[in-house]
Amino acid sequence: MDRLSELGGDELKGATKIYSFFLEALEGEILIAYNVLAMKEFETAAAKVREVADKVHLGQYDEAIRLLSEAISQVASSGQWAMQTLKDNGFL
């Protein structure tokens, strides 16, 4: 994402559009996980991904990177219980 600031004109428009498609797909996958698990962390992560898309469109790439990192952390930390369950049952 930080490379977007190096682009201009049509390249920037195209890259932003492709990145927006990626973010929409990522948000969709996170929302599927939220619908299945009903964990607040996934809902929060999806909201952050929406914010990332807004920041990218505004050219606020540093803020977009920060928000994306937060979204990833939300999803990653929500899986701790699953890993512990697997360990407790001898699967890891």
N, CA, C and O atoms as a CHARMM CRD file, in Angstrom:
* protein
*
  368
    1    1 MET  N      0.82200  -1.18100   0.00000 PROA 1      0.00000
    2    1 MET  CA     0.00000   0.00000   0.00000 PROA 1      0.00000
    3    1 MET  C      0.87300   1.25400   0.00000 PROA 1      0.00000
    4    1 MET  O      0.52100   2.25200  -0.62900 PROA 1      0.00000
    5    2 ASP  N      1.99500   1.21100   0.69300 PROA 2      0.00000
    6    2 ASP  CA     2.82900   2.40200   0.75800 PROA 2      0.00000
    7    2 ASP  C      3.41600   2.76800  -0.60100 PROA 2      0.00000
    8    2 ASP  O      3.87600   3.89500  -0.78300 PROA 2      0.00000
    9    3 ARG  N      3.41000   1.85700  -1.54100 PROA 3      0.00000
   10    3 ARG  CA     3.91200   2.12500  -2.89500 PROA 3      0.00000
   11    3 ARG  C      2.91700   2.91400  -3.73500 PROA 3      0.00000
   12    3 ARG  O      3.28900   3.45000  -4.77800 PROA 3      0.00000
   13    4 LEU  N      1.66800   2.99700  -3.30700 PROA 4      0.00000
   14    4 LEU  CA     0.66900   3.76200  -4.05400 PROA 4      0.00000
   15    4 LEU  C      1.06800   5.22800  -4.16900 PROA 4      0.00000
   16    4 LEU  O      0.76800   5.88100  -5.16800 PROA 4      0.00000
   17    5 SER  N      1.73700   5.73500  -3.15800 PROA 5      0.00000
   18    5 SER  CA     2.13100   7.14500  -3.17200 PROA 5      0.00000
   19    5 SER  C      3.17500   7.43900  -4.24500 PROA 5      0.00000
   20    5 SER  O      3.41300   8.60100  -4.57400 PROA 5      0.00000
   21    6 GLU  N      3.79600   6.40100  -4.79100 PROA 6      0.00000
   22    6 GLU  CA     4.78700   6.57800  -5.84800 PROA 6      0.00000
   23    6 GLU  C      4.14500   6.69800  -7.22300 PROA 6      0.00000
   24    6 GLU  O      4.81500   7.05900  -8.19100 PROA 6      0.00000
   25    7 LEU  N      2.87200   6.40400  -7.31500 PROA 7      0.00000
   26    7 LEU  CA     2.17700   6.40400  -8.59700 PROA 7      0.00000
   27    7 LEU  C      1.45000   7.71400  -8.82600 PROA 7      0.00000
   28    7 LEU  O      1.22500   8.49500  -7.90200 PROA 7      0.00000
   29    8 GLY  N      1.09400   7.93100 -10.06900 PROA 8      0.00000
   30    8 GLY  CA     0.32500   9.12300 -10.39500 PROA 8      0.00000
   31    8 GLY  C     -0.57900   8.86300 -11.57900 PROA 8      0.00000
   32    8 GLY  O     -0.43700   7.85000 -12.26600 PROA 8      0.00000
   33    9 GLY  N     -1.49200   9.75600 -11.81800 PROA 9      0.00000
   34    9 GLY  CA    -2.37000   9.68500 -12.98100 PROA 9      0.00000
   35    9 GLY  C     -3.15900   8.40000 -13.07600 PROA 9      0.00000
   36    9 GLY  O     -3.74200   7.92600 -12.10100 PROA 9      0.00000
   37   10 ASP  N     -3.16300   7.83800 -14.30100 PROA 10     0.00000
   38   10 ASP  CA    -3.92900   6.61900 -14.56100 PROA 10     0.00000
   39   10 ASP  C     -3.40500   5.41700 -13.78600 PROA 10     0.00000
   40   10 ASP  O     -4.17500   4.54000 -13.39400 PROA 10     0.00000
   41   11 GLU  N     -2.07100   5.38000 -13.56300 PROA 11     0.00000
   42   11 GLU  CA    -1.51900   4.27200 -12.77500 PROA 11     0.00000
   43   11 GLU  C     -2.10700   4.26900 -11.37000 PROA 11     0.00000
   44   11 GLU  O     -2.49400   3.22300 -10.84800 PROA 11     0.00000
   45   12 LEU  N     -2.16800   5.44600 -10.76800 PROA 12     0.00000
   46   12 LEU  CA    -2.71800   5.54700  -9.41500 PROA 12     0.00000
   47   12 LEU  C     -4.19500   5.18200  -9.39900 PROA 12     0.00000
   48   12 LEU  O     -4.65200   4.48600  -8.49200 PROA 12     0.00000
   49   13 LYS  N     -4.94200   5.64300 -10.38900 PROA 13     0.00000
   50   13 LYS  CA    -6.37100   5.30100 -10.46000 PROA 13     0.00000
   51   13 LYS  C     -6.56000   3.79500 -10.57100 PROA 13     0.00000
   52   13 LYS  O     -7.38900   3.21600  -9.86800 PROA 13     0.00000
   53   14 GLY  N     -5.79700   3.16500 -11.44600 PROA 14     0.00000
   54   14 GLY  CA    -5.91700   1.71900 -11.63300 PROA 14     0.00000
   55   14 GLY  C     -5.50000   0.93800 -10.40200 PROA 14     0.00000
   56   14 GLY  O     -6.18200  -0.00300  -9.99700 PROA 14     0.00000
   57   15 ALA  N     -4.37800   1.32700  -9.80600 PROA 15     0.00000
   58   15 ALA  CA    -3.89500   0.63700  -8.60700 PROA 15     0.00000
   59   15 ALA  C     -4.87600   0.80300  -7.45400 PROA 15     0.00000
   60   15 ALA  O     -5.12800  -0.14000  -6.70400 PROA 15     0.00000
   61   16 THR  N     -5.42700   2.00200  -7.31800 PROA 16     0.00000
   62   16 THR  CA    -6.39700   2.25000  -6.24700 PROA 16     0.00000
   63   16 THR  C     -7.64500   1.40300  -6.45200 PROA 16     0.00000
   64   16 THR  O     -8.20800   0.87300  -5.49400 PROA 16     0.00000
   65   17 LYS  N     -8.07100   1.27800  -7.69900 PROA 17     0.00000
   66   17 LYS  CA    -9.26100   0.47400  -7.99500 PROA 17     0.00000
   67   17 LYS  C     -9.01400  -1.00300  -7.67400 PROA 17     0.00000
   68   17 LYS  O     -9.86000  -1.65800  -7.06500 PROA 17     0.00000
   69   18 ILE  N     -7.87100  -1.51500  -8.08000 PROA 18     0.00000
   70   18 ILE  CA    -7.53800  -2.91800  -7.79300 PROA 18     0.00000
   71   18 ILE  C     -7.43100  -3.13700  -6.28900 PROA 18     0.00000
   72   18 ILE  O     -7.92100  -4.13800  -5.76400 PROA 18     0.00000
   73   19 TYR  N     -6.79300  -2.20500  -5.60200 PROA 19     0.00000
   74   19 TYR  CA    -6.65100  -2.33000  -4.15800 PROA 19     0.00000
   75   19 TYR  C     -8.01500  -2.27600  -3.47200 PROA 19     0.00000
   76   19 TYR  O     -8.24500  -2.97000  -2.48200 PROA 19     0.00000
   77   20 SER  N     -8.90600  -1.45900  -3.99600 PROA 20     0.00000
   78   20 SER  CA   -10.26600  -1.38100  -3.44700 PROA 20     0.00000
   79   20 SER  C    -10.99400  -2.71200  -3.60000 PROA 20     0.00000
   80   20 SER  O    -11.70800  -3.14100  -2.69400 PROA 20     0.00000
   81   21 PHE  N    -10.81300  -3.36700  -4.75100 PROA 21     0.00000
   82   21 PHE  CA   -11.42400  -4.68800  -4.95000 PROA 21     0.00000
   83   21 PHE  C    -10.88500  -5.67600  -3.92700 PROA 21     0.00000
   84   21 PHE  O    -11.63700  -6.46600  -3.35700 PROA 21     0.00000
   85   22 PHE  N     -9.57500  -5.62700  -3.70000 PROA 22     0.00000
   86   22 PHE  CA    -8.96100  -6.50900  -2.70900 PROA 22     0.00000
   87   22 PHE  C     -9.54300  -6.25700  -1.32200 PROA 22     0.00000
   88   22 PHE  O     -9.88500  -7.19900  -0.60700 PROA 22     0.00000
   89   23 LEU  N     -9.65400  -4.99600  -0.94700 PROA 23     0.00000
   90   23 LEU  CA   -10.18400  -4.65400   0.38200 PROA 23     0.00000
   91   23 LEU  C    -11.64100  -5.08100   0.53000 PROA 23     0.00000
   92   23 LEU  O    -12.04400  -5.53700   1.60000 PROA 23     0.00000
   93   24 GLU  N    -12.43400  -4.93900  -0.52900 PROA 24     0.00000
   94   24 GLU  CA   -13.83000  -5.39400  -0.48700 PROA 24     0.00000
   95   24 GLU  C    -13.89200  -6.90500  -0.26800 PROA 24     0.00000
   96   24 GLU  O    -14.70000  -7.39400   0.52100 PROA 24     0.00000
   97   25 ALA  N    -13.02600  -7.64100  -0.97900 PROA 25     0.00000
   98   25 ALA  CA   -12.99500  -9.09900  -0.81500 PROA 25     0.00000
   99   25 ALA  C    -12.54900  -9.47200   0.59700 PROA 25     0.00000
  100   25 ALA  O    -13.11200 -10.37700   1.21300 PROA 25     0.00000
  101   26 LEU  N    -11.54100  -8.77600   1.10200 PROA 26     0.00000
  102   26 LEU  CA   -11.05600  -9.03400   2.46300 PROA 26     0.00000
  103   26 LEU  C    -12.15400  -8.76800   3.48500 PROA 26     0.00000
  104   26 LEU  O    -12.36600  -9.56500   4.39900 PROA 26     0.00000
  105   27 GLU  N    -12.84000  -7.66200   3.32900 PROA 27     0.00000
  106   27 GLU  CA   -13.94200  -7.35600   4.24100 PROA 27     0.00000
  107   27 GLU  C    -15.02200  -8.43600   4.16600 PROA 27     0.00000
  108   27 GLU  O    -15.56800  -8.84100   5.19200 PROA 27     0.00000
  109   28 GLY  N    -15.32400  -8.89300   2.97200 PROA 28     0.00000
  110   28 GLY  CA   -16.32300  -9.94700   2.80400 PROA 28     0.00000
  111   28 GLY  C    -15.93800 -11.22500   3.52700 PROA 28     0.00000
  112   28 GLY  O    -16.77400 -11.85500   4.17400 PROA 28     0.00000
  113   29 GLU  N    -14.67500 -11.60600   3.41800 PROA 29     0.00000
  114   29 GLU  CA   -14.20600 -12.81500   4.10400 PROA 29     0.00000
  115   29 GLU  C    -14.26700 -12.65300   5.61800 PROA 29     0.00000
  116   29 GLU  O    -14.63600 -13.58600   6.33200 PROA 29     0.00000
  117   30 ILE  N    -13.91000 -11.48100   6.09900 PROA 30     0.00000
  118   30 ILE  CA   -13.96600 -11.23300   7.53600 PROA 30     0.00000
  119   30 ILE  C    -15.41500 -11.27700   8.02700 PROA 30     0.00000
  120   30 ILE  O    -15.69400 -11.79200   9.10900 PROA 30     0.00000
  121   31 LEU  N    -16.32700 -10.73800   7.22900 PROA 31     0.00000
  122   31 LEU  CA   -17.73800 -10.76200   7.62000 PROA 31     0.00000
  123   31 LEU  C    -18.31100 -12.18000   7.60900 PROA 31     0.00000
  124   31 LEU  O    -19.19300 -12.49900   8.40600 PROA 31     0.00000
  125   32 ILE  N    -17.81900 -13.01900   6.71900 PROA 32     0.00000
  126   32 ILE  CA   -18.23600 -14.43200   6.73400 PROA 32     0.00000
  127   32 ILE  C    -17.81500 -15.05900   8.06400 PROA 32     0.00000
  128   32 ILE  O    -18.59400 -15.75900   8.71200 PROA 32     0.00000
  129   33 ALA  N    -16.57000 -14.79200   8.45500 PROA 33     0.00000
  130   33 ALA  CA   -16.09100 -15.32400   9.73700 PROA 33     0.00000
  131   33 ALA  C    -16.93000 -14.78000  10.89000 PROA 33     0.00000
  132   33 ALA  O    -17.25200 -15.50900  11.82900 PROA 33     0.00000
  133   34 TYR  N    -17.27900 -13.50700  10.81400 PROA 34     0.00000
  134   34 TYR  CA   -18.11200 -12.92000  11.86300 PROA 34     0.00000
  135   34 TYR  C    -19.48200 -13.59900  11.91600 PROA 34     0.00000
  136   34 TYR  O    -19.98700 -13.89500  12.99800 PROA 34     0.00000
  137   35 ASN  N    -20.07700 -13.84200  10.75800 PROA 35     0.00000
  138   35 ASN  CA   -21.39400 -14.48400  10.71500 PROA 35     0.00000
  139   35 ASN  C    -21.35700 -15.90500  11.26300 PROA 35     0.00000
  140   35 ASN  O    -22.32800 -16.36700  11.86200 PROA 35     0.00000
  141   36 VAL  N    -20.24700 -16.59400  11.06100 PROA 36     0.00000
  142   36 VAL  CA   -20.12200 -17.96600  11.54800 PROA 36     0.00000
  143   36 VAL  C    -19.80100 -17.99900  13.03900 PROA 36     0.00000
  144   36 VAL  O    -20.38800 -18.78000  13.78900 PROA 36     0.00000
  145   37 LEU  N    -18.87100 -17.15200  13.46500 PROA 37     0.00000
  146   37 LEU  CA   -18.38100 -17.22000  14.84600 PROA 37     0.00000
  147   37 LEU  C    -19.01800 -16.21200  15.79000 PROA 37     0.00000
  148   37 LEU  O    -18.96700 -16.37900  17.00800 PROA 37     0.00000
  149   38 ALA  N    -19.61700 -15.16900  15.23000 PROA 38     0.00000
  150   38 ALA  CA   -20.26100 -14.10300  16.01700 PROA 38     0.00000
  151   38 ALA  C    -19.31000 -13.49300  17.05200 PROA 38     0.00000
  152   38 ALA  O    -19.70900 -13.16000  18.16700 PROA 38     0.00000
  153   39 MET  N    -18.04300 -13.35700  16.65000 PROA 39     0.00000
  154   39 MET  CA   -17.05500 -12.75000  17.53300 PROA 39     0.00000
  155   39 MET  C    -16.89800 -11.28100  17.16300 PROA 39     0.00000
  156   39 MET  O    -16.68800 -10.93800  16.00000 PROA 39     0.00000
  157   40 LYS  N    -17.00300 -10.42600  18.16200 PROA 40     0.00000
  158   40 LYS  CA   -16.93900  -8.97800  17.97000 PROA 40     0.00000
  159   40 LYS  C    -15.65300  -8.54500  17.25100 PROA 40     0.00000
  160   40 LYS  O    -15.66400  -7.56900  16.50100 PROA 40     0.00000
  161   41 GLU  N    -14.55800  -9.25800  17.47600 PROA 41     0.00000
  162   41 GLU  CA   -13.27900  -8.90700  16.85400 PROA 41     0.00000
  163   41 GLU  C    -13.37700  -8.88700  15.32900 PROA 41     0.00000
  164   41 GLU  O    -12.75600  -8.05200  14.67100 PROA 41     0.00000
  165   42 PHE  N    -14.15300  -9.80400  14.77900 PROA 42     0.00000
  166   42 PHE  CA   -14.29400  -9.85100  13.32300 PROA 42     0.00000
  167   42 PHE  C    -15.11100  -8.66900  12.80700 PROA 42     0.00000
  168   42 PHE  O    -14.80900  -8.11100  11.75300 PROA 42     0.00000
  169   43 GLU  N    -16.12700  -8.29900  13.54100 PROA 43     0.00000
  170   43 GLU  CA   -16.92300  -7.13900  13.15500 PROA 43     0.00000
  171   43 GLU  C    -16.06300  -5.86600  13.20800 PROA 43     0.00000
  172   43 GLU  O    -16.13900  -5.01600  12.32000 PROA 43     0.00000
  173   44 THR  N    -15.26300  -5.75300  14.24100 PROA 44     0.00000
  174   44 THR  CA   -14.36300  -4.60700  14.38500 PROA 44     0.00000
  175   44 THR  C    -13.33800  -4.58600  13.25100 PROA 44     0.00000
  176   44 THR  O    -13.06200  -3.53000  12.68200 PROA 44     0.00000
  177   45 ALA  N    -12.78100  -5.74000  12.92800 PROA 45     0.00000
  178   45 ALA  CA   -11.79400  -5.82300  11.85100 PROA 45     0.00000
  179   45 ALA  C    -12.41100  -5.43200  10.51200 PROA 45     0.00000
  180   45 ALA  O    -11.77100  -4.74100   9.72100 PROA 45     0.00000
  181   46 ALA  N    -13.63300  -5.85900  10.24700 PROA 46     0.00000
  182   46 ALA  CA   -14.30800  -5.50300   8.99600 PROA 46     0.00000
  183   46 ALA  C    -14.52000  -3.99300   8.91100 PROA 46     0.00000
  184   46 ALA  O    -14.35000  -3.39900   7.84600 PROA 46     0.00000
  185   47 ALA  N    -14.88700  -3.37900  10.02000 PROA 47     0.00000
  186   47 ALA  CA   -15.07400  -1.92600  10.03900 PROA 47     0.00000
  187   47 ALA  C    -13.75300  -1.21000   9.75500 PROA 47     0.00000
  188   47 ALA  O    -13.72700  -0.19900   9.05200 PROA 47     0.00000
  189   48 LYS  N    -12.66600  -1.73500  10.30100 PROA 48     0.00000
  190   48 LYS  CA   -11.35700  -1.13100  10.05300 PROA 48     0.00000
  191   48 LYS  C    -10.96100  -1.26300   8.59000 PROA 48     0.00000
  192   48 LYS  O    -10.36900  -0.34200   8.02600 PROA 48     0.00000
  193   49 VAL  N    -11.27800  -2.39100   7.96700 PROA 49     0.00000
  194   49 VAL  CA   -10.97300  -2.56400   6.54600 PROA 49     0.00000
  195   49 VAL  C    -11.76800  -1.56300   5.70700 PROA 49     0.00000
  196   49 VAL  O    -11.25500  -1.04400   4.71600 PROA 49     0.00000
  197   50 ARG  N    -13.00600  -1.29100   6.09200 PROA 50     0.00000
  198   50 ARG  CA   -13.78500  -0.25000   5.39200 PROA 50     0.00000
  199   50 ARG  C    -13.10300   1.10600   5.53100 PROA 50     0.00000
  200   50 ARG  O    -13.03600   1.88100   4.57600 PROA 50     0.00000
  201   51 GLU  N    -12.60000   1.38200   6.72600 PROA 51     0.00000
  202   51 GLU  CA   -11.87700   2.63700   6.95100 PROA 51     0.00000
  203   51 GLU  C    -10.61000   2.70100   6.10400 PROA 51     0.00000
  204   51 GLU  O    -10.25300   3.76300   5.59300 PROA 51     0.00000
  205   52 VAL  N     -9.93400   1.57000   5.95700 PROA 52     0.00000
  206   52 VAL  CA    -8.73500   1.51600   5.12400 PROA 52     0.00000
  207   52 VAL  C     -9.07400   1.94900   3.70400 PROA 52     0.00000
  208   52 VAL  O     -8.36500   2.76100   3.11100 PROA 52     0.00000
  209   53 ALA  N    -10.15200   1.41000   3.16400 PROA 53     0.00000
  210   53 ALA  CA   -10.56200   1.77100   1.80000 PROA 53     0.00000
  211   53 ALA  C    -10.81900   3.26800   1.68900 PROA 53     0.00000
  212   53 ALA  O    -10.43100   3.89400   0.70300 PROA 53     0.00000
  213   54 ASP  N    -11.46200   3.83800   2.68100 PROA 54     0.00000
  214   54 ASP  CA   -11.71800   5.28300   2.67000 PROA 54     0.00000
  215   54 ASP  C    -10.41200   6.06700   2.68600 PROA 54     0.00000
  216   54 ASP  O    -10.26000   7.03800   1.94500 PROA 54     0.00000
  217   55 LYS  N     -9.47300   5.65200   3.52300 PROA 55     0.00000
  218   55 LYS  CA    -8.19600   6.35600   3.62800 PROA 55     0.00000
  219   55 LYS  C     -7.39300   6.24700   2.34100 PROA 55     0.00000
  220   55 LYS  O     -6.72600   7.20200   1.94300 PROA 55     0.00000
  221   56 VAL  N     -7.45000   5.09000   1.68700 PROA 56     0.00000
  222   56 VAL  CA    -6.74000   4.92600   0.42000 PROA 56     0.00000
  223   56 VAL  C     -7.30800   5.88500  -0.62400 PROA 56     0.00000
  224   56 VAL  O     -6.55300   6.52800  -1.35400 PROA 56     0.00000
  225   57 HSD  N     -8.62600   5.98000  -0.69600 PROA 57     0.00000
  226   57 HSD  CA    -9.25100   6.89900  -1.65900 PROA 57     0.00000
  227   57 HSD  C     -8.88400   8.35500  -1.37700 PROA 57     0.00000
  228   57 HSD  O     -8.84800   9.17800  -2.29100 PROA 57     0.00000
  229   58 LEU  N     -8.61200   8.66900  -0.11300 PROA 58     0.00000
  230   58 LEU  CA    -8.23100  10.03100   0.25500 PROA 58     0.00000
  231   58 LEU  C     -6.72300  10.26800   0.14500 PROA 58     0.00000
  232   58 LEU  O     -6.24600  11.38100   0.36800 PROA 58     0.00000
  233   59 GLY  N     -5.98200   9.21800  -0.19800 PROA 59     0.00000
  234   59 GLY  CA    -4.53200   9.34400  -0.30600 PROA 59     0.00000
  235   59 GLY  C     -3.82700   9.35700   1.03400 PROA 59     0.00000
  236   59 GLY  O     -2.66500   9.75800   1.11500 PROA 59     0.00000
  237   60 GLN  N     -4.50200   8.93000   2.08000 PROA 60     0.00000
  238   60 GLN  CA    -3.92000   8.89800   3.42800 PROA 60     0.00000
  239   60 GLN  C     -3.34300   7.50400   3.69500 PROA 60     0.00000
  240   60 GLN  O     -3.88300   6.73600   4.49100 PROA 60     0.00000
  241   61 TYR  N     -2.24700   7.20000   3.02100 PROA 61     0.00000
  242   61 TYR  CA    -1.70200   5.84900   3.02400 PROA 61     0.00000
  243   61 TYR  C     -1.12300   5.43900   4.38200 PROA 61     0.00000
  244   61 TYR  O     -1.26900   4.28500   4.78400 PROA 61     0.00000
  245   62 ASP  N     -0.47700   6.35400   5.08400 PROA 62     0.00000
  246   62 ASP  CA     0.06900   6.00000   6.40400 PROA 62     0.00000
  247   62 ASP  C     -1.03600   5.59500   7.36400 PROA 62     0.00000
  248   62 ASP  O     -0.90000   4.61900   8.10100 PROA 62     0.00000
  249   63 GLU  N     -2.12700   6.34300   7.35500 PROA 63     0.00000
  250   63 GLU  CA    -3.27100   6.00900   8.20900 PROA 63     0.00000
  251   63 GLU  C     -3.91200   4.69400   7.76100 PROA 63     0.00000
  252   63 GLU  O     -4.34400   3.89900   8.59600 PROA 63     0.00000
  253   64 ALA  N     -3.97400   4.46500   6.45700 PROA 64     0.00000
  254   64 ALA  CA    -4.54100   3.21900   5.93100 PROA 64     0.00000
  255   64 ALA  C     -3.71100   2.02100   6.38600 PROA 64     0.00000
  256   64 ALA  O     -4.26300   0.98700   6.76500 PROA 64     0.00000
  257   65 ILE  N     -2.39200   2.16000   6.34800 PROA 65     0.00000
  258   65 ILE  CA    -1.51200   1.07000   6.78500 PROA 65     0.00000
  259   65 ILE  C     -1.72400   0.78800   8.27200 PROA 65     0.00000
  260   65 ILE  O     -1.79400  -0.37000   8.68300 PROA 65     0.00000
  261   66 ARG  N     -1.82500   1.83800   9.06900 PROA 66     0.00000
  262   66 ARG  CA    -2.04400   1.66900  10.51000 PROA 66     0.00000
  263   66 ARG  C     -3.35400   0.92400  10.77700 PROA 66     0.00000
  264   66 ARG  O     -3.39700   0.00100  11.59100 PROA 66     0.00000
  265   67 LEU  N     -4.41800   1.33200  10.08300 PROA 67     0.00000
  266   67 LEU  CA    -5.72000   0.68700  10.27800 PROA 67     0.00000
  267   67 LEU  C     -5.71400  -0.76300   9.80900 PROA 67     0.00000
  268   67 LEU  O     -6.32400  -1.62400  10.44200 PROA 67     0.00000
  269   68 LEU  N     -5.03000  -1.03500   8.70900 PROA 68     0.00000
  270   68 LEU  CA    -4.94900  -2.41300   8.22000 PROA 68     0.00000
  271   68 LEU  C     -4.19700  -3.28700   9.21900 PROA 68     0.00000
  272   68 LEU  O     -4.57600  -4.43500   9.45100 PROA 68     0.00000
  273   69 SER  N     -3.14400  -2.75200   9.80400 PROA 69     0.00000
  274   69 SER  CA    -2.41100  -3.49100  10.83700 PROA 69     0.00000
  275   69 SER  C     -3.31200  -3.80900  12.02500 PROA 69     0.00000
  276   69 SER  O     -3.26000  -4.90700  12.57800 PROA 69     0.00000
  277   70 GLU  N     -4.13300  -2.84300  12.41000 PROA 70     0.00000
  278   70 GLU  CA    -5.06700  -3.07400  13.51500 PROA 70     0.00000
  279   70 GLU  C     -6.08000  -4.15800  13.16200 PROA 70     0.00000
  280   70 GLU  O     -6.40400  -5.00000  13.99900 PROA 70     0.00000
  281   71 ALA  N     -6.57800  -4.14300  11.93400 PROA 71     0.00000
  282   71 ALA  CA    -7.53900  -5.16200  11.50100 PROA 71     0.00000
  283   71 ALA  C     -6.91400  -6.55200  11.53200 PROA 71     0.00000
  284   71 ALA  O     -7.53700  -7.51500  11.97900 PROA 71     0.00000
  285   72 ILE  N     -5.68600  -6.64500  11.05500 PROA 72     0.00000
  286   72 ILE  CA    -4.98700  -7.93600  11.06400 PROA 72     0.00000
  287   72 ILE  C     -4.79400  -8.41800  12.49900 PROA 72     0.00000
  288   72 ILE  O     -4.97700  -9.59900  12.79400 PROA 72     0.00000
  289   73 SER  N     -4.42800  -7.51000  13.37700 PROA 73     0.00000
  290   73 SER  CA    -4.24300  -7.87400  14.79200 PROA 73     0.00000
  291   73 SER  C     -5.54300  -8.37100  15.41400 PROA 73     0.00000
  292   73 SER  O     -5.54300  -9.33100  16.18400 PROA 73     0.00000
  293   74 GLN  N     -6.64500  -7.71500  15.07900 PROA 74     0.00000
  294   74 GLN  CA    -7.95300  -8.14000  15.60700 PROA 74     0.00000
  295   74 GLN  C     -8.25300  -9.57500  15.20300 PROA 74     0.00000
  296   74 GLN  O     -8.67900 -10.38300  16.02800 PROA 74     0.00000
  297   75 VAL  N     -8.03100  -9.88600  13.94300 PROA 75     0.00000
  298   75 VAL  CA    -8.33800 -11.23000  13.44000 PROA 75     0.00000
  299   75 VAL  C     -7.37500 -12.25100  14.03100 PROA 75     0.00000
  300   75 VAL  O     -7.78700 -13.33300  14.44900 PROA 75     0.00000
  301   76 ALA  N     -6.10200 -11.90600  14.06400 PROA 76     0.00000
  302   76 ALA  CA    -5.10600 -12.84400  14.58000 PROA 76     0.00000
  303   76 ALA  C     -5.32800 -13.15300  16.05300 PROA 76     0.00000
  304   76 ALA  O     -5.24800 -14.31000  16.46500 PROA 76     0.00000
  305   77 SER  N     -5.60400 -12.13100  16.84400 PROA 77     0.00000
  306   77 SER  CA    -5.78600 -12.36900  18.27900 PROA 77     0.00000
  307   77 SER  C     -7.07000 -13.12600  18.57200 PROA 77     0.00000
  308   77 SER  O     -7.17100 -13.79100  19.60300 PROA 77     0.00000
  309   78 SER  N     -8.04200 -13.03900  17.69500 PROA 78     0.00000
  310   78 SER  CA    -9.29500 -13.75900  17.91800 PROA 78     0.00000
  311   78 SER  C     -9.12800 -15.26400  17.75400 PROA 78     0.00000
  312   78 SER  O     -9.97000 -16.03300  18.21800 PROA 78     0.00000
  313   79 GLY  N     -8.06500 -15.68900  17.10800 PROA 79     0.00000
  314   79 GLY  CA    -7.83000 -17.11600  16.91500 PROA 79     0.00000
  315   79 GLY  C     -7.09200 -17.78600  18.05900 PROA 79     0.00000
  316   79 GLY  O     -6.86200 -18.99500  18.02600 PROA 79     0.00000
  317   80 GLN  N     -6.72500 -17.02100  19.06200 PROA 80     0.00000
  318   80 GLN  CA    -5.99300 -17.58300  20.19500 PROA 80     0.00000
  319   80 GLN  C     -6.75200 -18.71400  20.87700 PROA 80     0.00000
  320   80 GLN  O     -6.16300 -19.72900  21.25100 PROA 80     0.00000
  321   81 TRP  N     -8.06000 -18.53700  21.03800 PROA 81     0.00000
  322   81 TRP  CA    -8.85300 -19.57200  21.71900 PROA 81     0.00000
  323   81 TRP  C     -8.82800 -20.87500  20.93500 PROA 81     0.00000
  324   81 TRP  O     -8.79300 -21.95400  21.52600 PROA 81     0.00000
  325   82 ALA  N     -8.84600 -20.78200  19.59700 PROA 82     0.00000
  326   82 ALA  CA    -8.83600 -21.98800  18.76300 PROA 82     0.00000
  327   82 ALA  C     -7.51400 -22.72100  18.90900 PROA 82     0.00000
  328   82 ALA  O     -7.48600 -23.94700  19.01900 PROA 82     0.00000
  329   83 MET  N     -6.41600 -21.96900  18.91000 PROA 83     0.00000
  330   83 MET  CA    -5.11700 -22.60400  19.06400 PROA 83     0.00000
  331   83 MET  C     -4.99300 -23.26400  20.42400 PROA 83     0.00000
  332   83 MET  O     -4.45200 -24.36400  20.53800 PROA 83     0.00000
  333   84 GLN  N     -5.48100 -22.61000  21.43700 PROA 84     0.00000
  334   84 GLN  CA    -5.40600 -23.19000  22.78200 PROA 84     0.00000
  335   84 GLN  C     -6.23800 -24.45500  22.86800 PROA 84     0.00000
  336   84 GLN  O     -5.82000 -25.42600  23.49900 PROA 84     0.00000
  337   85 THR  N     -7.41100 -24.45900  22.24300 PROA 85     0.00000
  338   85 THR  CA    -8.26000 -25.66100  22.23300 PROA 85     0.00000
  339   85 THR  C     -7.53900 -26.82200  21.53700 PROA 85     0.00000
  340   85 THR  O     -7.57500 -27.95800  22.01000 PROA 85     0.00000
  341   86 LEU  N     -6.88600 -26.52200  20.41000 PROA 86     0.00000
  342   86 LEU  CA    -6.14700 -27.55700  19.69500 PROA 86     0.00000
  343   86 LEU  C     -5.00200 -28.09600  20.54600 PROA 86     0.00000
  344   86 LEU  O     -4.76200 -29.30300  20.57600 PROA 86     0.00000
  345   87 LYS  N     -4.29500 -27.20200  21.23600 PROA 87     0.00000
  346   87 LYS  CA    -3.21000 -27.63900  22.11300 PROA 87     0.00000
  347   87 LYS  C     -3.72700 -28.48400  23.26000 PROA 87     0.00000
  348   87 LYS  O     -3.15500 -29.52300  23.58700 PROA 87     0.00000
  349   88 ASP  N     -4.82600 -28.02700  23.87600 PROA 88     0.00000
  350   88 ASP  CA    -5.39600 -28.74900  25.01000 PROA 88     0.00000
  351   88 ASP  C     -5.84900 -30.15100  24.64100 PROA 88     0.00000
  352   88 ASP  O     -5.86100 -31.04700  25.48500 PROA 88     0.00000
  353   89 ASN  N     -6.22200 -30.34300  23.38100 PROA 89     0.00000
  354   89 ASN  CA    -6.69700 -31.65500  22.93300 PROA 89     0.00000
  355   89 ASN  C     -5.61500 -32.45900  22.21200 PROA 89     0.00000
  356   89 ASN  O     -5.90700 -33.48900  21.60400 PROA 89     0.00000
  357   90 GLY  N     -4.36500 -31.98800  22.27900 PROA 90     0.00000
  358   90 GLY  CA    -3.25200 -32.73200  21.73700 PROA 90     0.00000
  359   90 GLY  C     -3.11900 -32.69700  20.23200 PROA 90     0.00000
  360   90 GLY  O     -2.43700 -33.55200  19.66600 PROA 90     0.00000
  361   91 PHE  N     -3.74000 -31.74700  19.56100 PROA 91     0.00000
  362   91 PHE  CA    -3.64700 -31.67600  18.11800 PROA 91     0.00000
  363   91 PHE  C     -2.45900 -30.82500  17.65700 PROA 91     0.00000
  364   91 PHE  O     -2.07500 -30.87100  16.48800 PROA 91     0.00000
  365   92 LEU  N     -1.89200 -30.06600  18.55700 PROA 92     0.00000
  366   92 LEU  CA    -0.69900 -29.25700  18.22500 PROA 92     0.00000
  367   92 LEU  C      0.43900 -29.58700  19.13700 PROA 92     0.00000
  368   92 LEU  O      1.51900 -29.01000  19.01100 PROA 92     0.00000
